[in-house]
Amino acid sequence: MDPIILDQFVKSNYRIFIRFAYKYVKDMDEAMDLVQDACIKIIEAKYDRLTLSLFYMVIRNLYINNFRRNRFIYSYNIEHIRKTSSDYVPNYEDKEFIQEILNKNNELSYYISGYKYDEIARIFKISLGALKSRIHKQREDIQCLMTEASIINK
């Protein structure tokens, strides 16, 4: 893809792309970032033809992937981890303890963040089976540590 052609195409359709991206993210800065990321993806993928529908597809897919990865970050809540009595009030030490555990377990952190198994396996350059085994073991270890720390009841 010739960068000059892409630049001309984006400049002539920039407002259309921004409006389309804004429908998803509801923030002008995020919409501009999304359009910029779409341009980078299109350059990297080396598409032969530029069309509006190609940009729409790339923008939509980037939004979906980012949403999938970020939804766990925004909805992360200690109550999802501790399923005990309804009178439990999470304290700062519990949150700090859980965050410390997650920081030590890289594969599990990626998994909790919304990455798919095959994406994590590619990042760490390990087989899918090895990754699933590691995540399973890390989850068991965390559950034992949290039980010992009285954060959850078994």
N, C-alpha and C positions, 0 to 999 in steps of 0.2 A: 504494500500500500504506500503510495507516494504521500509523504507528509503534507506537501503543498495542497494536493487535492483534498485531503482530509481536512486541513485547516480551512479551506474555502467552503467546503460542505458544512462544517460545523458553524462557521461564522454566518452562513446564510440561513441556517436552521436553529441557531442557538436558542432563541426565545421558545421555540416549539419544544426543544429538548428540556429546557429548564422547567417549563410548565408541566411537561409529562413527569419529570422526576419529582417536582414539587407535590404532585398528587399523592405520591407514595410517602415522602418523608416529612412533609408539612413544615419545612424549614428551608429558607432560601440558601443558606450556606451549605447545608447538607445536599440540597439539590445540585448546586454548582459542583460540589465534590463528586457527586454521583455521575454527572455528565463528564467530568474530567477523567474519572476512573473508566468510564465507558470508552472514551477516546483511547486511553492507554490499552485497554483490552483489545480494541479493534486493531490498533497498530501491532500488538503482539501476535494476534491471530492471523494477520496478513490476509484479510478478506480481499477478494477480487473486485467486488462491487460494493458501493456505498448506497444504502437505501434508508429511508426513514424507518422502515420496519426492522431493519437490522439494528439500528440504534435503540429503538423501542425495546427489542428483545434483550439486548445487552444491558440496558438500564434496569429493566425489570428483573433480570436474573441476578445482577449485582445487588439489587435491593433485597431480593429473597435470600440470597446467601448471607448478606450482612445481618438481616433480621434473624435468620436462623441461628447465627453465631452469637448475636448480642441479646437475644430474648432471655437467655438464662442469666445473663449478667444483671439485667434490669429487674428480673423477677426473683432473684436469689433471696431467700428468706430462711432464717434459721428454723422456722416452724415446719418447713418441708423436710428438714433433716430429723428433727426431733418430733416424733409422733407419740407423745405421751399424754399427760393430762391436759385438760383445757386451761388449767390455771397456771401453766408454765409461762414465765416471762423471761425471754432471752436476755442474758446479761452480756456485758462487754467481754468478759473473759471467755465465754463460750464462743462468741464470734471470732475472737482473736485466735483461740485454739484451733478452730476449724480452718481458718484462713492459713494458719501455719502448716497444718497437715496438707492442705491442698497445694501450697507452694512447694512442698517436698515431692509431690507426685505429678511430674510433668504430663505424662500420658493421661492421667485421670483429669487433670485440669483442662486439657484440651477437650476431653470427652464431655465434661460438665459444661464447658463453654459452647457446646453445640456442634462441634466438628463431628464428621462421620468417621467410622472406623477406618475406611480406606484412606481418607485424608490424613488422619493421624499416623497411620502406618507409613505413608509416603514421607511425612515430615521427619519421622524418627528412623526411617530406612530399615524397618523390620517387617516381618511377615504379618499377615492379618491374624493368624492363629496366635502368634507370640504376643501381639498387641492385646487381643481379647483376654488372653491368659494373664497378662500383666495388670490390666484394668480390673479384672475380677479379683486378683490377689490384693491389689491396692484397696479396693472397696472393702474386702474382708478385714484388712489391717486397720483401716480407718474405723470400721464398725467396732472392732475390739478396743481400739484406743478411746473411742468416744464412750463405750460402755464403762471402761475403767475410769474415765474422767467424770462419770455420772452425767453425761450429756444426753444419752439415750438409755432406755431400758430395753433389754432383750426380751 
